[in-house]
Amino acid sequence: MTTHHSCPQPWKLRQRIPVAAGEVAADTFGEGPPVVLVHGTPASSYLWRNVVPRLARHHTVHVWDLLGFGNSRLAPGATPSIAQQARTLAELVEHWGLAAPALVGHDIGGGIVMRAHLLDGVPASRLALLDAAVLGPWNTPFTEHQQQYAEAYRTMPPHIFDDLVTARLRTAVHRPMSEETAAAYRAPWAGREGQQRWLDQVCAVTFEDTRQAVAMLDTVTAPTLVLWGAEDTWLPTTTGDRLATAIPGAVRATLPGAGHFIAEDRPEGTAKALVEFFGSRAP
């Protein structure tokens, strides 16, 4: 039986769910039609902490850390690829007993949601893609550089690597992060172990895992919202325009004052857009 919680302070996921490729940290909040939130890289479910309370007034909200991110752990030999995360999402939807939840994906979470829905058969009542890495090429120059010189990054002194991670995370937002918030995003990647986890996920992420889903976008029948931060410097708003055009009947919206981490910059606006979309009549 799933226990629904009020949001913890500080943010902490209480469930641990065994899956084929490891163990997922997850939690469930609120009551109502089900919603599953899927974060991207290099974040964790912490991204949603200020969105969840607002969504949970209207919905049962399921959140989880991707395998290899946050407090989720990969099994030995498993790879934190988009394909594997999509299969894991399918496992979780079955575990939670959800018939057709609304699926929300941010960054590579968007690619994970679309692959899970279109290739792994996860049914969805609605889809919401936020600053989503679906249409390629979507790797940023920094990610491309890490993939090309992975060994150099793996062997870099941890304190130098931490400086890079800190600087990188600060570019994900339009509004400056507090030191406390930046530290929370940085924590899973700290030390030598965190450094290796970071490089594992960087090296595992490839557009090849979303290519098949992209080829099937014109078959999507679930009502879809494409929501973008107006100040996203990682994936420009034109990418959102192209994505919305590729999905029949998609609703396209932009949130002013938000960067790539749209839910961090504008949690109220993000939640409001989702609640309104989920509550609207299907066309």
C-alpha positions in Angstrom: 0.0 0.0 0.0 1.4 3.4 -1.0 1.5 6.0 1.8 1.0 9.6 0.7 3.0 12.2 2.5 3.1 15.9 2.9 6.3 17.3 1.5 9.3 16.8 3.8 11.6 19.5 5.0 14.4 19.1 4.0 13.5 17.2 0.8 13.8 13.4 1.3 12.3 10.5 -0.5 11.0 7.8 1.8 10.4 4.9 -0.6 13.0 2.4 -1.9 11.8 0.4 -4.8 13.8 -2.6 -6.2 13.9 -2.5 -10.0 15.6 -4.6 -12.6 18.6 -2.2 -12.9 19.0 -1.2 -9.2 17.0 0.5 -6.5 14.9 3.6 -6.9 14.3 6.3 -4.3 10.8 7.6 -4.7 7.8 9.1 -2.8 4.1 9.9 -3.3 2.2 13.0 -2.2 -1.4 14.2 -2.3 -4.6 12.8 -3.6 -6.3 12.8 -7.0 -5.6 11.8 -10.6 -2.0 10.5 -10.8 1.0 12.5 -12.0 4.5 11.1 -12.4 7.4 13.7 -12.4 10.6 12.7 -14.2 13.6 15.0 -13.7 16.6 15.4 -16.0 20.4 15.8 -15.7 22.2 16.9 -13.7 19.4 17.2 -11.2 17.3 14.9 -9.0 13.8 14.9 -7.7 14.9 17.9 -5.6 14.1 20.0 -8.7 10.4 19.4 -8.0 10.4 20.1 -4.2 8.5 23.5 -4.6 6.2 22.2 -7.4 5.0 19.1 -5.6 3.0 20.9 -2.8 1.0 22.8 -5.3 0.4 19.8 -7.6 -0.5 17.6 -4.6 -3.5 19.8 -3.8 -5.1 18.4 -7.0 -3.2 15.2 -7.8 -1.5 12.1 -6.4 2.1 13.1 -7.3 4.8 10.4 -7.8 8.4 11.5 -7.8 11.6 9.5 -8.2 15.3 9.9 -8.6 16.6 8.5 -11.9 19.0 5.5 -11.5 22.4 6.9 -10.7 21.0 10.2 -9.6 20.0 11.5 -6.2 19.5 8.6 -3.8 18.8 6.0 -6.5 21.4 3.3 -7.1 22.4 1.4 -10.2 23.0 -2.4 -10.0 26.5 -3.4 -10.8 27.0 -3.4 -14.5 23.8 -1.4 -15.2 24.0 1.7 -17.3 22.0 4.9 -16.6 21.0 5.4 -20.2 17.7 7.0 -21.3 16.6 3.6 -22.6 17.2 2.0 -19.1 15.5 4.9 -17.3 12.5 4.5 -19.6 12.2 0.8 -18.8 12.5 1.7 -15.1 9.7 4.3 -15.4 7.6 1.5 -16.9 8.4 -0.7 -13.9 7.5 2.1 -11.5 4.1 2.8 -13.2 3.3 -0.9 -12.8 4.6 -0.9 -9.2 2.4 2.0 -8.3 -0.6 0.4 -10.1 -1.2 3.4 -12.3 -3.6 2.9 -15.3 -2.8 6.0 -17.3 -1.0 8.7 -15.3 -0.1 12.2 -16.5 3.7 12.0 -17.3 5.9 15.1 -16.9 9.5 15.1 -18.2 12.1 17.7 -17.8 15.4 17.8 -19.8 16.3 14.1 -20.5 13.3 13.3 -18.4 11.3 14.4 -21.5 13.2 11.9 -23.6 12.6 9.2 -21.0 8.9 9.9 -20.8 8.5 9.8 -24.6 10.5 6.6 -25.0 8.6 5.0 -22.1 5.2 6.0 -23.7 6.0 5.3 -27.3 8.4 2.3 -27.1 7.8 0.7 -23.7 4.0 1.0 -23.8 3.5 3.2 -20.8 0.0 4.6 -21.1 -0.5 8.3 -20.4 -3.6 10.5 -19.9 -1.5 13.6 -20.6 2.1 14.5 -21.4 4.0 17.5 -20.3 7.5 18.2 -21.7 9.5 20.9 -19.9 12.7 22.2 -21.5 12.9 18.7 -22.8 15.7 16.8 -24.5 13.7 15.0 -27.1 14.6 16.4 -30.5 18.3 16.1 -31.3 21.0 17.1 -31.2 20.4 18.2 -27.7 23.8 17.7 -25.9 25.3 21.0 -24.8 28.9 21.7 -25.8 30.0 21.0 -22.2 28.4 17.5 -22.3 30.0 16.8 -25.7 33.4 17.9 -24.2 33.0 15.6 -21.2 32.1 12.6 -23.5 35.1 13.3 -25.7 37.5 13.6 -22.8 35.8 11.4 -20.2 39.0 10.0 -18.7 40.4 13.5 -18.1 37.3 14.4 -16.2 37.3 11.1 -14.3 40.8 11.6 -13.0 40.5 15.3 -12.3 41.1 16.2 -8.6 37.7 16.1 -6.9 37.9 19.7 -5.6 38.5 21.0 -9.1 35.7 18.8 -10.5 33.4 20.2 -7.8 34.2 23.7 -9.0 33.1 22.8 -12.5 29.9 21.2 -11.3 29.1 24.2 -9.2 29.7 26.6 -12.2 27.7 24.3 -14.5 24.7 24.2 -12.2 24.5 27.9 -11.8 24.0 28.3 -15.6 20.9 26.1 -15.4 18.9 28.9 -13.7 18.0 32.5 -14.5 17.5 33.5 -10.9 20.7 33.0 -8.9 20.6 30.0 -6.5 21.2 30.4 -2.8 24.3 28.7 -1.5 22.0 26.1 0.3 20.2 25.3 -2.9 23.4 25.0 -4.9 24.8 22.7 -2.3 21.7 20.4 -2.4 22.0 20.0 -6.2 25.8 19.4 -5.9 25.6 16.9 -3.1 25.0 13.7 -5.1 28.1 14.5 -7.3 30.4 15.3 -4.4 33.7 13.4 -3.8 35.4 10.8 -5.9 32.3 8.5 -5.9 30.0 11.4 -7.0 32.5 12.4 -9.7 32.3 8.9 -11.2 28.5 8.8 -11.0 28.4 12.1 -12.9 30.7 10.8 -15.6 28.7 7.5 -15.8 25.5 9.3 -16.6 27.2 11.8 -19.0 28.7 9.0 -21.0 25.5 7.0 -21.0 23.3 9.7 -22.4 22.8 9.7 -26.2 20.4 11.0 -28.7 20.3 7.5 -30.2 18.0 6.5 -27.3 15.4 9.2 -28.3 15.7 8.8 -32.1 13.0 6.1 -32.3 10.7 8.1 -30.2 11.2 11.2 -32.3 10.3 9.2 -35.4 7.0 8.3 -33.7 6.0 11.8 -32.4 3.4 12.2 -35.1 1.5 9.2 -33.6 1.1 10.8 -30.1 -2.6 11.1 -29.3 -2.4 12.0 -25.6 -2.9 15.8 -25.0 0.6 17.3 -24.7 2.0 20.5 -23.2 5.4 21.8 -24.3 6.5 24.3 -21.6 9.8 26.2 -21.8 11.7 28.7 -19.7 12.1 31.9 -21.7 15.7 32.3 -20.5 16.9 28.7 -21.1 20.5 28.9 -22.3 20.9 25.1 -22.5 18.0 24.3 -24.9 16.7 27.4 -26.7 13.0 28.2 -26.9 13.2 27.4 -30.7 13.7 23.8 -29.7 10.4 23.9 -27.8 8.7 25.4 -30.8 10.0 22.5 -33.0 9.0 19.9 -30.5 5.4 21.3 -30.2 5.1 21.4 -34.0 6.2 17.7 -34.2 3.4 16.5 -31.8 -0.2 16.7 -33.1 -2.2 19.3 -31.2 0.5 20.1 -28.7 0.0 23.2 -26.5 3.0 25.4 -26.5 3.7 27.7 -23.6 6.7 29.8 -22.4 7.4 30.8 -18.8 9.1 34.3 -18.4 11.9 34.6 -16.0 12.9 30.9 -16.1 16.0 29.2 -17.3 16.6 25.6 -18.1 15.7 24.5 -14.5 12.2 25.9 -15.0 10.8 24.3 -11.8 13.7 25.9 -9.8 13.3 29.4 -11.2 9.5 29.5 -11.4 7.9 26.7 -9.2 4.6 28.6 -8.9 4.3 29.2 -12.6 5.4 25.7 -13.5 2.8 24.2 -11.1 0.1 26.5 -12.3 0.7 25.7 -15.9 0.6 21.9 -15.2 -2.5 22.1 -13.0 -4.3 24.2 -15.6 -3.3 21.8 -18.4 -4.2 18.7 -16.5 -7.6 20.1 -15.6 -8.4 21.3 -19.1 -10.7 19.5 -21.5 -9.1 17.2 -24.0 -9.5 18.6 -27.5 
